[in-house]
Structures are given as C-alpha cells and as structure tokens.
C-alpha cells in the first residue's frame, strides 16, 4: 500500500486537509466504501430492527431537544435511509442487530465506521470517516485523546499529529 502522507500525485508533500482523503483513496478496493443492496427480506428485517432500535430513539430524542420538533420514527428512518454517506445495509449484514455500539461516555449509540473485516461503512465525505483512520494510525480516539478537560481534536489537528508521527 502506498504511504498516503508522503507524496501527492503532483509530486509534493500533501497538505493537512488532504491527509485523510489521500489515505482513503489508497486503501484496497475491497475495503473501500460502497453501498450494499440488501435483498427485500433482509431490508425489511433491517428496517424493522432500526425502527425499534435505541439508536433511532436517541436520534429522535436529540432532534426533539435541539430543534423542539418531533419527527415520527418512520419518517426519520426514511430520511436516514436516503443518506448515502453511510452503508446501513453493509452494517446490518456484517453485524446484524449489533450494528450500533454504545458510547459509554456520551451514553449514545453510534454506527461503526468499518465492518469486522475492515471495509469502510462511512463514505469518504462522511463528517467522521477521518476518525476511524486516526484511531487506526494514532492508536487512540480523537474525541477524548487526553485527560479531561482537554478538548477533542479537530480533523486538521488529527492530520497534523499523524503527519508528524510518520516523518
């Protein structure tokens, strides 16, 4: 695998903003993000599970608290399924009803970034896809990298840390 942080295609050192994009572009094709098309029965099972999941409960509650508006779960789920930056079908095939993990710190459920075999479930343009790369390369989560009260890392700060680590 090409080391993504050293040289860009034009022959120079890449910038911080390009680090994660370059990395995602260099992972093996079988591990790259792609939407999974479920057969109709599997899709029905997944949607039935999601409607009753604590993950969707949390999203519904968060929207209601932040915007003071209630969205019925079926409408919310339909909107989520139209989102193309996360492979819900792939997550369901890989993990079944364990497709979301509970973050003990925030007590919220989150979709995994990869399958157990390492295939990306988040599209390169997903707002948190870079965090999976940082955790693999940096060895810790960018959300709480240091003891409190230090803030979480931004995408650019995380890229700078990884670039310094490689040189």
N, C-alpha and C positions, 0 to 999 in steps of 0.2 A: 504494500500500500504506500502511496506517495505521502510524504510528510507534508501536511497541508499548510503549515505555518511558514515554511521557508521561502518558497518561490511562487509567485503568481504566474499566470500564463504569459504575461508580458516580460517575465524575467526579473522582476524586482521583488523586494520584500513586501508582503501584503500588509495592509493596514489593519488596525484593530477591528474595525467594523466588518472586515471581510473574513476574519479568522474562522468563525463558525460556519459561514456559508461555504468556504473552501473545504472545511472538514467534511461537511455533509455531502458535498459533491464528490468526495474521494472515498466514501465507504463502498464496500462491494455492492453490486446491483441487487443481489438477493436480500440485502439488509436495508435497502433504501425504502423510503416511504412510498406506499401505494394504497389506494382504496381497495378494500376487499368486498366483493359482491357475494353476499350470502344467498343461499337458496331460499325460496319463500318460507319454508317451515322454520329454518334457523333464524331468519329475520323476524318472523312472528314471535318466536321464543325470546329472542334478544329484546325486542320492544316490550314484551310483557314483563320481562325481568326489569328493564330500565324504568318502566312506569312505577314499579313498587320499590325501587332501589333507594337507599339512603343518600346516594349521590344526587339523584334528581330532587329529593326532598331538600337537600342542602342548597342546591342552586335556586330552587323556587323560594326558599326562605330568604336567601341572600338578596335576590331581586326585590322581594317584597320589602325588606328592611331598608335597602338603599334607595329604591325609587318609589316606595309607598304605593306600589301597584301589584295586584295579584294576577298571575298568569296561570291558567289551568295546566295541569301536568301534561295532558295530551298535546296541547298547543306548544308548550315549552319543548317537549320531546321532538315534535315535528320540526321545530326551528333548529334544534340541536343536530338532527339528522341531516339537515340541509347544509350544515357546516362541513366544508371539505378540508379543513386543516387537521382533522383527527380521524383515524381509521377505527371507528366503533366496531365494525364487523370483524376486523382483524383482532381487536382486543377481545371480543367475545369468543372467537374461535380459539384463541390462544389461552385464555384464562377463564372462560365461562362466567359463572356468577362471582368470580373473584377478579373481575376486570377493573375494579377500583380498589385502591388502598387507602386506609385511614391514616391521615397525618396526625400523629399523637399531639403535636404541638398546637395545631390550629383546630383539631378535632373536626376536620372536614375530609370528605372523600375526594380523591384525585385519580384521574386516569393515568395509567403507567405510560411512560414515554416509549418503551420498547416491549416486544414480546419476550418470553423467556429465552428464545434463540437469538435475540438481538436485533430483530427487524424493527425499524422505526415506525411508531404508530402516530407520531406527530409530523406534520408536513414541515419542510424547511422554513416556511414562513409562519409557523405557529409561534405565538409570542413566548413560549417557554421551551421550545425544542433545544435551544442552546444549553439549557440547564443539564440535560442528560449528558451532553458532551463534557461539560465542566465536571460533573460528578465522576465520569469515567477517567478523564485525564487529570483532574485535580485531586481526586480522592476524597472529596467532601462536598456537601451541598452548598450551593451559593446562597441559599435562603438564610441559613444561620451558621456561617462559616466560623465565627468566633464566639466567645462567651458574650452573653448579653452585657451591656446594652448596645453593642456594635450593630450597625445596620447591615442589611443584606447587600450582596454585591449586585451591581448593575451588569448588564451584558458586556459593556465595554471594559469594566473593571475585571470581570472574569477572563475576558480575552487577554488583557494585559498580563494577568497572573500566569496564564498558560503559555503565552509567548515568552515571558521571562524564564519560565521553567524549562523550555525547550532549548534556549540558547546557552 
